Each structure stands twice: as C-alpha cells, then as structure tokens.
Amino acid sequence: MTHSLIFSPLATGPGAPSRQQQLLARFKQAILGGQLAAGGRLPSSRALCEELQVSRNTVLAVYEQLVAEGYALADRQGTRVAPLAHASGAAPASHALKTLHPAPAAQVAPGAAKQRVGATGASGRQSRRVSTMTPTRDAGDRSLPLTPGMPALNRFPVNAWLRAQERALKQAPSHVLGYGDPLGEPALREAIAQYLRVARGVRCEASQVVVTEGAQGALSLCVRLFSNPGETAWMEDPGYGGVRAAFHSGDLKMVSMPVDGDGIVIPERLWRTRPARLVHVTPSHQYPTGAVLSLARRLELIARAREAGSWIIEDDYDSEFRHRGHPVPAMQGLLPDAPVLYVGTFSKTMFPALRIGFLVLPESAGEGAWPALAEMLRGGHRLEQLALAEFIACGQFSRHLGRMRRLYRDRQQALREALAQNLDVPHEVLGGDGGLHLTARLPLRYEDTVISAAARAAGMNVGALSSFSSARRQAASNGLVIGYGNTQEEQFAGLVRRLAKIVRGLG
C-alpha cells in the first residue's frame, strides 16, 4: 500500500504540479493516514530517485519540508516519521493529493464526499446561534427594478468622486497606507459630526463618532459594547432584518414590538416585567412601514430608557430623503446626553459598495467604551474615508443629496400614481413621505412570498412584507415592499401592470 502510494509514477504534462509538490503531498497522506508508522524510517532518497526518476535535490527538499512542518524528525540514523495522532487528520492531505493527482471519477462513490462532511461534523461544529439563524435577506437580483432600498446608482457623480479620491491620495502621506485610528480617520469623523449637527440636529462632537463597516457594523458594535448574552432586546415588527441578525449573534433574547401609524408601540407592563437592555427603532422613517415616531413617544421612550438603564439604538438609515417639508430631526438631539446610540450609513446617500457607516456614542458612554473600541477595531479603508471626507468638505455631498431628494420625490409620486391606476386589487399604500420604497399591504388571500417570487421571475425584485416580521403570517404584515430609487419614472406604469397581473393570478 505504502509502496504503491509513494512509488507510483508522478503526473506529467501541461498543468501538472511540480514533482516536488506531488511527492510532498503523497508523504503527508501516507503519514496522516497511518500507512507510514510513527518512528519508521522514510524510504532512502536514492531508491526514490531511481524509482520516480527525480533528482536527489528534489527528494531532499521534500524531506526537509516534512521535517519543517512536523511530519518527520531528522537524526543521525536518518529521517523518521514523527509521532502523530492519525484518528481524524487524513482529510486535508488526501484532498491535497487529489488536487495534485486527481483519481478517476469512477473511484469515488456517489455522495461519498457529502457523507464525509456530515460524518466529521463540519456543520455540527457550528455554534447554536448559527444553526438557528434564519435568513432575512432576499436573494433577488438587486439590479432589477423595484428593488427596495437601492439608490439610483446611475445618477451618482462618479467623476466628482474620482476627483475626491485623487485629491485625497495626493494629499495623503505614505503613513496612511498603514493602520489608522481605530475609530476612523479624524477628517471623516469631523466631517460626519459637522454634517449631523447641521442636517440632523444630532448633539455630537467628532470625538463621539466611530466609523464602521456600514450600518451593520455599527449595530454589531452596539451589541458588543452595551449588552451581555441572555439580556433582552426589543425591536420593531415588521422591522429591519439586519438588527435581528445583530441581536441574534449577541445571544440576546429578542422581543418584537408592533408598529402603528406613530411608530413603535411598547406595552407599559414590559418596562416593569421585562425591560430591555437594547431597543432598536427607526424613528424618522420606520422600515418598512414609513411611520414617523411621534414626539410624545420619543420623549417617553427616552425617559423610560433612562429609568430602566436601557440603550436606544436610533437607526437613521435613509432620513435624508424626506419628500415633503423638512427632514424630521433625529431623536438623539431632543435632550442632552440622551441614552441613544445613533447609527447611520452612506449606503443610501452615496452607494452601497462604499461600506462606510458610523456610530455616535453619548458622552456618558465614552469613558468605558473607548479602551474597548481601541482593542476591537483596527482602522482601515483609510483612503476611502479620506476621499469621503474630501467629498463632503468640498460640497459635492450636499449637492448630490439635493439632486437625489428631487429625483426620489418625483419617483415616489410616479409610483403612487401607478399603484392607484394599475394595482386593481384591494391594497393600502404605506411608506410615508420619505425613503426609497413604498409598501402595499394586501389581504391575506394574496400570499406575499409567492407573489414576490413570481415577480422576481418576471424581472421585478419586490420584497415580501412578511419577511420583515417574526410573527406568524397575518394581515398587518402581508404585502409588497416596492422600491423606486433605482427605477425610472416612465417604467412604473408598465411594471405595476405586470405586478398586478401576478397578484390577480395568485389571489
């Protein structure tokens, strides 16, 4: 067995690995599989050279590598197999050997690979939180029209962005190629703080801003910094699925709170019987219903959170796009040092691939948080951060936002008209006066997940409202989430007619 494994002819021809690679892989498989016993001497280099027609330098290099990686030991008596535990370690070397010298397909039993994965327990080694996590993201093609939350990427000022990148790169000294401030580039943190103070009414200084890997990175930081496994977290229902994933990864006990026309509804008794450590809300434009959290509820939530020692995560993901009147100010700025963790992102205002978000911490949280953040974060994407700071400072960001507000206002109105004229089944349009989507609530006989799948097959990526809810399917959470950010106005009438046909056929 060993003789045939080690001494069989090596692969040759185009694409074949080097003889040294093949021979090294064979020895690893034989040692890990137990065919070469611990303490046994490896074949003589002269015999291998003659049998395999390779140079002695090749064999000696293989033996040296085996010793370096711990497979063999070299002493005065020669090179011997090192004592190893063989019980479950053969798979990696075997895989490497097959890659170097693949066996004919007929030698592998159908389904054998899948059985091995199950037998070794690869999936069984995952944490419980991974095995119980349910998908919250739709697998649809996000380039399709009517995709919720997708901005008008073809309207982004690419040339202005390239100029900002070029200026940032020219001005940046060589040390910016190394690790940066764990909290983010000072120039970007200052630009974000200035923008938030003016545009969103947020009470903050640059020192309170942490730059993150998108809004999801900010949510994960909130969980890691301000909660412990087993504590309770409240979230809106229907609500943003990403926060469910963040809470789940922190092993928090999630409690869903209903949403009405004035935002999240928190039963009085829960503040006494099951207070939350974290409360996630989207107060300026609830996702996906579009409700605005009323001032009375905002003030009450802040007061009750202070009493209970809770933290409010204010997710302000698309608040810039208010289509009627002025943007609704952030809840964070209502009262001094409110227990609010303010989360934002540039995915909607710039473009999703930028992957830059931010977290604004209250001053009261800073003393304990900064040392931990310095250990948890390392700083990165420095050139992109500097380019974004330049893009904001030179006024391009504000000009781009102004253009997008006008564009999305017109597109939302066009979608409303198309729904009114062409969606000839009972429905209720939600979504408010902002954002990048509208929601059409449907009677239960029109199953939204089935309609969403059929619409995707027809070239439209509408979301199912029920996928934003953890509750059993019910009338309040059955409908379609329809994006308009990435869809031209003249397309809406035809698309909604096609969508209405699908709904009628499945109702």
Salt bridges, closest charged atoms under 4 A:
GLU69 OE1 - LYS28 NZ 2.83
ASP75 OD2 - ARG80 NE 3.75
ASP138 OD1 - ARG456 NH2 2.46
GLU166 OE2 - LYS170 NZ 3.25
ASP181 OD2 - ARG189 NH1 3.60
GLU185 OE2 - ARG382 NE 2.69
GLU190 OE2 - ARG197 NH2 3.72
GLU205 OE1 - ARG197 NH1 3.69
GLU213 OE1 - HIS381 NE2 3.25
GLU231 OE1 - ARG277 NE 3.70
ASP251 OD2 - ARG129 NH2 2.51
ASP260 OD1 - ARG297 NH1 2.77
GLU268 OE2 - ARG272 NH1 3.70
GLU268 OE1 - ARG304 NH1 2.87
GLU307 OE1 - ARG304 NE 3.25
ASP315 OD2 - HIS280 NE2 3.14
ASP316 OD2 - ARG200 NE 2.78
ASP318 OD1 - HIS285 ND1 3.24
GLU390 OE2 - ARG167 NE 2.71
ASP410 OD1 - ARG409 NE 3.60
ASP424 OD1 - ARG504 NH1 2.73
GLU428 OE1 - ARG441 NH1 3.32
ASP433 OD1 - ARG324 NH2 3.96
